[in-house]
Amino acid sequence: MATIKTGQVGQFRGKIGKLVVYKWRGVIVGRSLPSKSSKPGTEAQLDQRKKFGRVGKFLGLFSEQIAVGWFSDKKKETPINEAVSYHFKKALKGNYPDYEIDLEKVVISRGRGKIDGGFSPVATAVPGASVDISWITCNSTSRITQPTDKLTVVFLDENLRPGCVRAISYDYVAIRSDLTVRVDLPWDCRNHPVHAYMFFSSENGKLASKSEYLGIVNIQE
């Protein structure tokens, strides 16, 4: 990867022949396109590709929430890179080529700045394809936790068709001091279970709590 000084290519970003020019972490860089190999991958390579493909596709369902809730201590790592690494190691199950994600081990937010999550959170289904989510406050030892912290809720639904997971996200639907919120799910979620998660982020979006798995909620009519 080469660094390109300002003025050499002006404001251009894109592809010139086999050279790709783009901005990465505030620096204009260029790299050559990889050449395609005609050799078939080894069994181990195919296995790794399948794993990364499965994890990457899954995390793409809630990439906006990952951008808020994940962080990296390594300067060259992005939130999605960190999330892929975690889920590859901790949440992937099954055998080649039929890999699945263990939804109970999914982490929507790892916690950026480590503000408090919701204390004793509970998700309860109510008639009308809705879910009530409640939490309590307590004497937090964290000075950065605020009553104005914003709540994000994510549901993962794996019941529409085999092998398919859908993410239903509700960003900033309440603040910490509300203590409860009701969210309305799509009508086709009725009469089957979904997995529920929540986390808080600061008012300016720079801090986040670790996400909490609220369990399986059976959606009612």
Secondary structure as UniProt FT lines:
FT   STRAND          2..3
FT   TURN            6..7
FT   TURN            10..11
FT   STRAND          14..16
FT   TURN            17..18
FT   STRAND          19..24
FT   TURN            25..26
FT   STRAND          27..32
FT   HELIX           43..59
FT   HELIX           60..62
FT   HELIX           63..69
FT   TURN            75..76
FT   HELIX           79..90
FT   STRAND          92..95
FT   TURN            96..97
FT   STRAND          98..101
FT   HELIX           103..105
FT   STRAND          119..126
FT   TURN            127..129
FT   STRAND          130..136
FT   TURN            143..144
FT   TURN            147..148
FT   STRAND          150..157
FT   TURN            162..163
FT   STRAND          166..175
FT   HELIX           176..178
FT   STRAND          180..184
FT   HELIX           187..189
FT   TURN            190..191
FT   STRAND          193..201
FT   TURN            203..204
FT   STRAND          212..218
//
